[in-house]
Amino acid sequence: MNGITMRILPETDIYAITDSELSLGRPIEMVVGELLNAGVRIIQYRETNKNGQVMLAECITLREMTRQAGAFFIVNDFKTQWN
């Protein structure tokens, strides 16, 4: 197959989507850390009102967290300004 590896998503009853506007002021890393500790194994990053550089930095951090937890990390498609 043209170099693309297909992976099957884990069976799960819950799939978490980030949204800073609903996080009650808590940092996204704290929220995702709590979700991973609770056993959530699919995290989708969906932040629509942030600067592109902030989003990239958050995604790098969250990917490392999900990698260490053995969870899937999905980044929502978006349009943003990078400055």
N, C-alpha and C positions, 0 to 999 in steps of 0.2 A: 504494500500500500504506500504510496508516496511519502514515506518518512514520518507520517503522523501516527502517534500512538493513541489508540482509543482506550479510555478507562471507563469502567462502569461506576456510576455513583453508588455510594453505600446505601443499603436499605436503612431508612430512617423514618421516624414519625414526625420529625421537626426539621425545619429548614429556616435558618435565621437570615434576615436581611437587615443591614445596618441603616440607621437613619438618625443622624445627630440631633435632628429636631425633636425626636421622641426619646432621647437618652437622658433626659432630666439633668443636663449639664455635665454628665459624666464623660470622661475621655473615651473615645472609641476603643482604645486598647483595653481599658478596664471592662467595658461592656463585652467585647469579644472574648476576653480572658474568662469572664464569668460564664459566658455561653459554652466555651470549650470545656471548662471545668464541670459544667452540668451535663456534658456528654453530647452536645450538638456537634455534628460532624460535617455539616455543610454550612458555610458562611458566604453570603453574597454581599459584596461591597456596593452600596447604592447611595452615594452621596452626590447630590446634584447642585448644591449651592456653595461649593468650595473651589478655591483656586487650584489649578492643575498641579502645581508643584506640591501643595499640601496633600492633595489626593495621592500623588505618586509616593510621597514619603509615608503616608498612612498605609498604602497598599504594600509597600516593601515590608513594613513592620508586621502587618497582619498576615502576610504570606509566611513570614518566618514563624509566627505564632501557630498558624494552622499546620504548617509543615511539621513542627515539633509535636503537635497533638495528633498527627495523622488524619487531619481533616481536609476536606476539599475547600478551595477558595475560588470564588467566582467574582469577576469584576464586571459590573453592569456597564454596558456601552454608554457613552456620554459625549456631550459636546461641551467644551470648556475653554476658557482663556488660560494660557500658560504663563501669564504675568500677573 
